[in-house]
Amino acid sequence: MRKIAILPTLLTLGNGVCGFASITMASKIFPGVSPEHIDRFFAAAGWLIIFAMVFDVLDGYVARLSKTASKFGGELDSLCDAVSFGVAPAFLLLKMGPGWEPNPFLHQLLAGIAALYMVCTILRLARFNVDNTPDPDSHKRFRGLPSPGAAGCLASLAIVRGDFPGNFVQLFSDVSQDALRQTIQRSVEIFSPMGALVVALLMVSIVPFPHFGKQFRGKRHGGLLIQILLAVLVIVMVRDLAFMIIFWGYAFFFPLRAAYLRYVAPPSQANPRPEGGIS
């Protein structure tokens, strides 16, 4: 116990606490609650998952910086990730999708997708623990969609569901907030189960996804800088939709790129020089 690094451990536990707080916020969403409070709870639940990602990034960075990375820290990180990026998004999905009253079958189907999402997240984390190596330079790509990226997809939908109606009406006063809220609610109800099913399968796939934190270790990272600048531009231009565009773009771009390189591109482009191992 003396060898446990205090600061990285606290950051990792902060990740788990944010996931638990997100579940708590989502649990307050039920029929009878005012629409304004529902919007607030959706936004808070989504943002708490985003905050969990921040803690998840910081704990690894601090552990490497202080040279206190350990097997204990890795196992603790996976446990907290299972809560924040597995259970919390799955529970939030149950609130975003169709409810029980309109169509019980659709709600049961939604519950099955949410359970599948949680299972795929746990399998993804277990596979990463097995494939991961102590050398941080041994891999520059993930095998399958990272669990924080999948959780960000669902969290971004919750943020749009909660924050977008009020902010949009402030820009266009001639639009009814109730009508806009119903439109967004219906759109999220339809898209969230289908999107969650896709990202759940991507997590357990073998599609390579870049590890942006490792891309800066090489000498050539001009393309990554351009991607970061584009992401900043998206955040500035469409602040309310920025996370949805970034996370869903990340989830879909690389599988489509891999499919293009495999089935459409000429052989010279389909077999580029490897950049590193796959984790």
C-alpha atoms as a printed R data frame, in Angstrom:
    type eleno elety resid chain resno       x      y       z
1   ATOM     1    CA   MET     A     1   0.000  0.000   0.000
2   ATOM     2    CA   ARG     A     2   2.950  2.363   0.550
3   ATOM     3    CA   LYS     A     3   3.789  2.113  -3.142
4   ATOM     4    CA   ILE     A     4   0.375  3.403  -4.228
5   ATOM     5    CA   ALA     A     5   0.753  6.849  -5.801
6   ATOM     6    CA   ILE     A     6  -1.665  9.212  -4.091
7   ATOM     7    CA   LEU     A     7  -2.342 11.796  -6.811
8   ATOM     8    CA   PRO     A     8  -2.858  9.392  -9.770
9   ATOM     9    CA   THR     A     9  -5.067  7.223  -7.566
10  ATOM    10    CA   LEU     A    10  -7.204 10.194  -6.543
11  ATOM    11    CA   LEU     A    11  -7.568 11.218 -10.189
12  ATOM    12    CA   THR     A    12  -8.597  7.688 -11.137
13  ATOM    13    CA   LEU     A    13 -11.153  7.606  -8.327
14  ATOM    14    CA   GLY     A    14 -12.410 10.999  -9.540
15  ATOM    15    CA   ASN     A    15 -13.180  9.259 -12.818
16  ATOM    16    CA   GLY     A    16 -15.307  6.666 -11.007
17  ATOM    17    CA   VAL     A    17 -17.044  9.293  -8.878
18  ATOM    18    CA   CYS     A    18 -18.028 11.243 -12.008
19  ATOM    19    CA   GLY     A    19 -19.497  8.075 -13.481
20  ATOM    20    CA   PHE     A    20 -21.497  7.422 -10.328
21  ATOM    21    CA   ALA     A    21 -22.686 11.055 -10.262
22  ATOM    22    CA   SER     A    22 -23.790 10.733 -13.898
23  ATOM    23    CA   ILE     A    23 -25.908  7.700 -12.989
24  ATOM    24    CA   THR     A    24 -27.380  9.665 -10.084
25  ATOM    25    CA   MET     A    25 -28.352 12.547 -12.352
26  ATOM    26    CA   ALA     A    26 -29.867 10.248 -14.955
27  ATOM    27    CA   SER     A    27 -31.890  8.448 -12.270
28  ATOM    28    CA   LYS     A    28 -33.739 11.714 -11.590
29  ATOM    29    CA   ILE     A    29 -35.255 11.641 -15.084
30  ATOM    30    CA   PHE     A    30 -38.703 10.062 -14.959
31  ATOM    31    CA   PRO     A    31 -42.276 10.913 -16.046
32  ATOM    32    CA   GLY     A    32 -43.768 13.809 -14.126
33  ATOM    33    CA   VAL     A    33 -40.582 15.864 -13.868
34  ATOM    34    CA   SER     A    34 -40.793 19.274 -15.534
35  ATOM    35    CA   PRO     A    35 -39.178 19.561 -19.001
36  ATOM    36    CA   GLU     A    36 -36.735 22.201 -17.744
37  ATOM    37    CA   HIS     A    37 -35.470 19.887 -15.000
38  ATOM    38    CA   ILE     A    38 -35.242 16.969 -17.427
39  ATOM    39    CA   ASP     A    39 -33.065 19.071 -19.743
40  ATOM    40    CA   ARG     A    40 -30.868 20.007 -16.792
41  ATOM    41    CA   PHE     A    41 -30.471 16.395 -15.663
42  ATOM    42    CA   PHE     A    42 -29.641 15.172 -19.180
43  ATOM    43    CA   ALA     A    43 -27.002 17.863 -19.629
44  ATOM    44    CA   ALA     A    44 -25.483 17.230 -16.197
45  ATOM    45    CA   ALA     A    45 -25.330 13.447 -16.757
46  ATOM    46    CA   GLY     A    46 -23.622 13.938 -20.109
47  ATOM    47    CA   TRP     A    47 -21.125 16.502 -18.827
48  ATOM    48    CA   LEU     A    48 -20.190 14.288 -15.883
49  ATOM    49    CA   ILE     A    49 -19.150 11.551 -18.323
50  ATOM    50    CA   ILE     A    50 -17.029 14.138 -20.148
51  ATOM    51    CA   PHE     A    51 -15.444 15.118 -16.815
52  ATOM    52    CA   ALA     A    52 -14.733 11.432 -16.167
53  ATOM    53    CA   MET     A    53 -12.756 11.389 -19.421
54  ATOM    54    CA   VAL     A    54 -10.714 14.354 -18.229
55  ATOM    55    CA   PHE     A    55  -9.830 12.494 -15.031
56  ATOM    56    CA   ASP     A    56  -9.064  9.378 -17.089
57  ATOM    57    CA   VAL     A    57  -6.564 11.310 -19.197
58  ATOM    58    CA   LEU     A    58  -4.994 13.110 -16.252
59  ATOM    59    CA   ASP     A    59  -4.391 10.047 -14.090
60  ATOM    60    CA   GLY     A    60  -2.340  8.303 -16.759
61  ATOM    61    CA   TYR     A    61  -0.443 11.469 -17.597
62  ATOM    62    CA   VAL     A    62   0.391 12.177 -13.946
63  ATOM    63    CA   ALA     A    63   1.384  8.551 -13.344
64  ATOM    64    CA   ARG     A    64   3.795  8.583 -16.287
65  ATOM    65    CA   LEU     A    65   5.124 12.024 -15.396
66  ATOM    66    CA   SER     A    66   5.814 10.989 -11.794
67  ATOM    67    CA   LYS     A    67   6.996  7.498 -12.868
68  ATOM    68    CA   THR     A    68   4.487  5.887 -10.534
69  ATOM    69    CA   ALA     A    69   2.601  3.775 -13.087
70  ATOM    70    CA   SER     A    70   1.807  0.358 -11.619
71  ATOM    71    CA   LYS     A    71  -0.334 -2.714 -12.116
72  ATOM    72    CA   PHE     A    72  -2.536 -1.532  -9.246
73  ATOM    73    CA   GLY     A    73  -3.167  1.747 -11.071
74  ATOM    74    CA   GLY     A    74  -4.017 -0.061 -14.279
75  ATOM    75    CA   GLU     A    75  -6.517 -2.372 -12.591
76  ATOM    76    CA   LEU     A    76  -8.092  0.509 -10.674
77  ATOM    77    CA   ASP     A    77  -8.376  2.512 -13.885
78  ATOM    78    CA   SER     A    78 -10.214 -0.333 -15.609
79  ATOM    79    CA   LEU     A    79 -12.674 -0.689 -12.734
80  ATOM    80    CA   CYS     A    80 -13.476  3.022 -12.779
81  ATOM    81    CA   ASP     A    81 -13.720  2.990 -16.586
82  ATOM    82    CA   ALA     A    82 -16.259  0.170 -16.368
83  ATOM    83    CA   VAL     A    83 -18.448  2.429 -14.229
84  ATOM    84    CA   SER     A    84 -17.958  5.730 -16.051
85  ATOM    85    CA   PHE     A    85 -17.782  4.470 -19.638
86  ATOM    86    CA   GLY     A    86 -19.851  1.301 -19.343
87  ATOM    87    CA   VAL     A    87 -22.586  1.439 -16.713
88  ATOM    88    CA   ALA     A    88 -23.197  5.210 -16.750
89  ATOM    89    CA   PRO     A    89 -23.681  5.550 -20.554
90  ATOM    90    CA   ALA     A    90 -25.798  2.381 -20.638
91  ATOM    91    CA   PHE     A    91 -28.069  3.715 -17.894
92  ATOM    92    CA   LEU     A    92 -28.225  7.105 -19.619
93  ATOM    93    CA   LEU     A    93 -29.217  5.329 -22.836
94  ATOM    94    CA   LEU     A    94 -32.252  3.873 -21.050
95  ATOM    95    CA   LYS     A    95 -33.389  7.437 -20.334
96  ATOM    96    CA   MET     A    96 -32.715  8.787 -23.830
97  ATOM    97    CA   GLY     A    97 -34.450  6.024 -25.763
98  ATOM    98    CA   PRO     A    98 -38.172  5.302 -26.073
99  ATOM    99    CA   GLY     A    99 -39.990  4.831 -22.775
100 ATOM   100    CA   TRP     A   100 -42.153  1.975 -21.622
101 ATOM   101    CA   GLU     A   101 -45.565  3.602 -22.082
102 ATOM   102    CA   PRO     A   102 -45.589  4.325 -25.855
103 ATOM   103    CA   ASN     A   103 -44.282  0.908 -26.875
104 ATOM   104    CA   PRO     A   104 -43.169 -1.744 -24.359
105 ATOM   105    CA   PHE     A   105 -41.413 -3.790 -27.049
106 ATOM   106    CA   LEU     A   106 -39.204 -0.871 -28.109
107 ATOM   107    CA   HIS     A   107 -38.267 -0.201 -24.489
108 ATOM   108    CA   GLN     A   108 -37.368 -3.867 -23.971
109 ATOM   109    CA   LEU     A   109 -35.262 -3.711 -27.125
110 ATOM   110    CA   LEU     A   110 -33.605 -0.566 -25.772
111 ATOM   111    CA   ALA     A   111 -32.827 -2.357 -22.497
112 ATOM   112    CA   GLY     A   112 -31.210 -5.176 -24.451
113 ATOM   113    CA   ILE     A   113 -29.046 -2.731 -26.403
114 ATOM   114    CA   ALA     A   114 -28.043 -0.960 -23.182
115 ATOM   115    CA   ALA     A   115 -27.038 -4.290 -21.620
116 ATOM   116    CA   LEU     A   116 -25.092 -5.215 -24.754
117 ATOM   117    CA   TYR     A   117 -23.330 -1.858 -24.656
118 ATOM   118    CA   MET     A   118 -22.246 -2.420 -21.055
119 ATOM   119    CA   VAL     A   119 -21.056 -5.959 -21.830
120 ATOM   120    CA   CYS     A   120 -19.061 -4.775 -24.844
121 ATOM   121    CA   THR     A   121 -17.438 -2.070 -22.736
122 ATOM   122    CA   ILE     A   122 -16.335 -4.607 -20.125
123 ATOM   123    CA   LEU     A   123 -15.032 -6.951 -22.825
124 ATOM   124    CA   ARG     A   124 -13.211 -4.048 -24.467
125 ATOM   125    CA   LEU     A   125 -11.513 -3.099 -21.194
126 ATOM   126    CA   ALA     A   126 -10.570 -6.711 -20.424
127 ATOM   127    CA   ARG     A   127  -9.089 -7.187 -23.890
128 ATOM   128    CA   PHE     A   128  -7.102 -3.981 -23.579
129 ATOM   129    CA   ASN     A   129  -5.676 -5.119 -20.242
130 ATOM   130    CA   VAL     A   130  -4.540 -8.370 -21.830
131 ATOM   131    CA   ASP     A   131  -3.122 -6.776 -24.987
132 ATOM   132    CA   ASN     A   132  -1.589 -3.748 -23.287
133 ATOM   133    CA   THR     A   133   2.166 -3.776 -22.724
134 ATOM   134    CA   PRO     A   134   4.203 -1.875 -20.130
135 ATOM   135    CA   ASP     A   135   6.074  0.037 -22.850
136 ATOM   136    CA   PRO     A   136   3.947  3.113 -23.740
137 ATOM   137    CA   ASP     A   137   5.756  3.470 -27.074
138 ATOM   138    CA   SER     A   138   4.864 -0.046 -28.220
139 ATOM   139    CA   HIS     A   139   1.479  0.959 -29.575
140 ATOM   140    CA   LYS     A   140   0.102  4.012 -31.302
141 ATOM   141    CA   ARG     A   141  -3.304  2.580 -32.131
142 ATOM   142    CA   PHE     A   142  -6.192  0.969 -30.308
143 ATOM   143    CA   ARG     A   143  -7.770 -2.279 -31.461
144 ATOM   144    CA   GLY     A   144 -11.433 -1.358 -31.486
145 ATOM   145    CA   LEU     A   145 -13.132  1.870 -30.474
146 ATOM   146    CA   PRO     A   146 -11.838  3.012 -27.045
147 ATOM   147    CA   SER     A   147 -14.490  2.908 -24.323
148 ATOM   148    CA   PRO     A   148 -14.173  6.660 -23.540
149 ATOM   149    CA   GLY     A   149 -14.841  7.424 -27.203
150 ATOM   150    CA   ALA     A   150 -17.969  5.256 -27.217
151 ATOM   151    CA   ALA     A   151 -19.150  6.817 -23.956
152 ATOM   152    CA   GLY     A   152 -18.529 10.269 -25.419
153 ATOM   153    CA   CYS     A   153 -20.871  9.452 -28.289
154 ATOM   154    CA   LEU     A   154 -23.762  8.787 -25.906
155 ATOM   155    CA   ALA     A   155 -22.805 11.621 -23.537
156 ATOM   156    CA   SER     A   156 -22.806 14.085 -26.429
157 ATOM   157    CA   LEU     A   157 -26.372 13.069 -27.304
158 ATOM   158    CA   ALA     A   158 -27.426 13.722 -23.706
159 ATOM   159    CA   ILE     A   159 -25.750 17.144 -23.816
160 ATOM   160    CA   VAL     A   160 -27.550 18.020 -27.044
161 ATOM   161    CA   ARG     A   161 -30.787 16.701 -25.573
162 ATOM   162    CA   GLY     A   162 -30.382 18.923 -22.522
163 ATOM   163    CA   ASP     A   163 -28.525 22.048 -23.610
164 ATOM   164    CA   PHE     A   164 -29.390 22.612 -27.247
165 ATOM   165    CA   PRO     A   165 -33.106 23.584 -27.079
166 ATOM   166    CA   GLY     A   166 -32.670 26.523 -24.711
167 ATOM   167    CA   ASN     A   167 -29.543 27.852 -26.420
168 ATOM   168    CA   PHE     A   168 -31.081 27.504 -29.868
169 ATOM   169    CA   VAL     A   169 -34.210 29.413 -28.885
170 ATOM   170    CA   GLN     A   170 -32.049 32.236 -27.563
171 ATOM   171    CA   LEU     A   171 -30.621 32.657 -31.060
172 ATOM   172    CA   PHE     A   172 -33.936 32.334 -32.885
173 ATOM   173    CA   SER     A   173 -36.722 33.887 -30.868
174 ATOM   174    CA   ASP     A   174 -39.396 32.886 -33.386
175 ATOM   175    CA   VAL     A   175 -38.874 29.169 -32.647
176 ATOM   176    CA   SER     A   176 -40.994 27.523 -29.973
177 ATOM   177    CA   GLN     A   177 -38.820 25.928 -27.299
178 ATOM   178    CA   ASP     A   178 -41.420 23.237 -26.621
179 ATOM   179    CA   ALA     A   179 -41.615 22.326 -30.314
180 ATOM   180    CA   LEU     A   180 -37.826 22.260 -30.610
181 ATOM   181    CA   ARG     A   181 -37.495 20.169 -27.446
182 ATOM   182    CA   GLN     A   182 -39.972 17.612 -28.770
183 ATOM   183    CA   THR     A   183 -38.155 17.434 -32.107
184 ATOM   184    CA   ILE     A   184 -34.771 16.896 -30.462
185 ATOM   185    CA   GLN     A   185 -36.239 14.418 -27.983
186 ATOM   186    CA   ARG     A   186 -37.764 12.376 -30.789
187 ATOM   187    CA   SER     A   187 -34.559 12.488 -32.833
188 ATOM   188    CA   VAL     A   188 -32.446 11.343 -29.870
189 ATOM   189    CA   GLU     A   189 -34.952  8.582 -29.047
190 ATOM   190    CA   ILE     A   190 -34.595  7.196 -32.571
191 ATOM   191    CA   PHE     A   191 -30.868  7.646 -33.074
192 ATOM   192    CA   SER     A   192 -29.461  6.793 -29.641
193 ATOM   193    CA   PRO     A   193 -30.334  3.042 -29.641
194 ATOM   194    CA   MET     A   194 -29.065  2.509 -33.182
195 ATOM   195    CA   GLY     A   195 -25.936  4.553 -32.539
196 ATOM   196    CA   ALA     A   196 -25.269  2.778 -29.231
197 ATOM   197    CA   LEU     A   197 -25.525 -0.604 -30.957
198 ATOM   198    CA   VAL     A   198 -23.001  0.455 -33.598
199 ATOM   199    CA   VAL     A   199 -20.434  1.875 -31.165
200 ATOM   200    CA   ALA     A   200 -20.847 -1.163 -28.897
201 ATOM   201    CA   LEU     A   201 -19.887 -3.454 -31.775
202 ATOM   202    CA   LEU     A   202 -17.035 -1.131 -32.755
203 ATOM   203    CA   MET     A   203 -15.594 -1.467 -29.249
204 ATOM   204    CA   VAL     A   204 -15.148 -5.227 -29.669
205 ATOM   205    CA   SER     A   205 -14.066 -4.992 -33.304
206 ATOM   206    CA   ILE     A   206 -10.499 -5.088 -34.607
207 ATOM   207    CA   VAL     A   207 -10.767 -1.770 -36.439
208 ATOM   208    CA   PRO     A   208  -7.660  0.335 -35.633
209 ATOM   209    CA   PHE     A   209  -8.283  3.686 -33.959
210 ATOM   210    CA   PRO     A   210  -5.438  6.164 -33.380
211 ATOM   211    CA   HIS     A   211  -4.205  6.915 -29.894
212 ATOM   212    CA   PHE     A   212  -3.936 10.705 -30.136
213 ATOM   213    CA   GLY     A   213  -1.925 10.961 -26.947
214 ATOM   214    CA   LYS     A   214   0.822  8.828 -28.515
215 ATOM   215    CA   GLN     A   215   0.846 10.584 -31.880
216 ATOM   216    CA   PHE     A   216   2.905 13.482 -30.520
217 ATOM   217    CA   ARG     A   217   5.764 11.140 -29.596
218 ATOM   218    CA   GLY     A   218   6.916 10.925 -33.207
219 ATOM   219    CA   LYS     A   219   8.555 13.597 -35.278
220 ATOM   220    CA   ARG     A   220   5.703 13.816 -37.769
221 ATOM   221    CA   HIS     A   221   2.563 15.128 -36.197
222 ATOM   222    CA   GLY     A   222   1.546 17.929 -38.564
223 ATOM   223    CA   GLY     A   223  -1.597 16.045 -39.557
224 ATOM   224    CA   LEU     A   224  -2.587 15.649 -35.924
225 ATOM   225    CA   LEU     A   225  -2.140 19.366 -35.312
226 ATOM   226    CA   ILE     A   226  -4.479 20.057 -38.221
227 ATOM   227    CA   GLN     A   227  -7.056 17.675 -36.734
228 ATOM   228    CA   ILE     A   228  -6.818 19.426 -33.370
229 ATOM   229    CA   LEU     A   229  -7.229 22.838 -35.017
230 ATOM   230    CA   LEU     A   230 -10.286 21.556 -36.873
231 ATOM   231    CA   ALA     A   231 -11.722 20.242 -33.601
232 ATOM   232    CA   VAL     A   232 -11.159 23.631 -31.956
233 ATOM   233    CA   LEU     A   233 -12.837 25.317 -34.913
234 ATOM   234    CA   VAL     A   234 -15.849 23.016 -34.584
235 ATOM   235    CA   ILE     A   235 -16.117 23.804 -30.872
236 ATOM   236    CA   VAL     A   236 -16.008 27.541 -31.556
237 ATOM   237    CA   MET     A   237 -18.431 27.506 -34.494
238 ATOM   238    CA   VAL     A   238 -21.064 25.078 -33.194
239 ATOM   239    CA   ARG     A   239 -20.467 24.900 -29.464
240 ATOM   240    CA   ASP     A   240 -23.697 23.062 -28.631
241 ATOM   241    CA   LEU     A   241 -23.105 20.377 -31.265
242 ATOM   242    CA   ALA     A   242 -19.308 20.232 -31.021
243 ATOM   243    CA   PHE     A   243 -18.970 17.133 -28.840
244 ATOM   244    CA   MET     A   244 -21.504 15.223 -30.896
245 ATOM   245    CA   ILE     A   245 -19.676 16.024 -34.132
246 ATOM   246    CA   ILE     A   246 -16.246 15.208 -32.680
247 ATOM   247    CA   PHE     A   247 -17.133 11.943 -30.936
248 ATOM   248    CA   TRP     A   248 -19.386 10.519 -33.621
249 ATOM   249    CA   GLY     A   249 -16.953 11.661 -36.303
250 ATOM   250    CA   TYR     A   250 -14.147  9.826 -34.490
251 ATOM   251    CA   ALA     A   251 -16.286  6.692 -34.117
252 ATOM   252    CA   PHE     A   252 -17.355  6.503 -37.773
253 ATOM   253    CA   PHE     A   253 -14.441  8.021 -39.714
254 ATOM   254    CA   PHE     A   254 -11.835  5.360 -39.012
255 ATOM   255    CA   PRO     A   255 -14.054  2.309 -39.727
256 ATOM   256    CA   LEU     A   256 -15.115  3.936 -43.007
257 ATOM   257    CA   ARG     A   257 -11.481  4.724 -43.771
258 ATOM   258    CA   ALA     A   258 -10.457  1.140 -43.004
259 ATOM   259    CA   ALA     A   259 -13.240 -0.190 -45.251
260 ATOM   260    CA   TYR     A   260 -12.151  2.152 -48.045
261 ATOM   261    CA   LEU     A   261  -8.510  1.105 -47.784
262 ATOM   262    CA   ARG     A   262  -9.453 -2.557 -47.776
263 ATOM   263    CA   TYR     A   263 -12.116 -2.742 -50.487
264 ATOM   264    CA   VAL     A   264 -11.792  0.373 -52.661
265 ATOM   265    CA   ALA     A   265  -8.296  1.858 -52.550
266 ATOM   266    CA   PRO     A   266  -5.471  0.574 -54.794
267 ATOM   267    CA   PRO     A   267  -3.084 -1.966 -53.189
268 ATOM   268    CA   SER     A   268  -0.386  0.679 -52.700
269 ATOM   269    CA   GLN     A   269  -2.737  2.735 -50.523
270 ATOM   270    CA   ALA     A   270  -4.428 -0.193 -48.809
271 ATOM   271    CA   ASN     A   271  -1.130 -1.439 -47.353
272 ATOM   272    CA   PRO     A   272   0.635  1.613 -45.920
273 ATOM   273    CA   ARG     A   273   3.800  1.327 -43.896
274 ATOM   274    CA   PRO     A   274   2.884  0.350 -40.307
275 ATOM   275    CA   GLU     A   275   3.199  3.043 -37.677
276 ATOM   276    CA   GLY     A   276   3.340  0.798 -34.632
277 ATOM   277    CA   GLY     A   277   1.625 -2.014 -32.830
278 ATOM   278    CA   ILE     A   278  -2.054 -2.283 -32.059
279 ATOM   279    CA   SER     A   279  -3.342 -2.140 -28.515
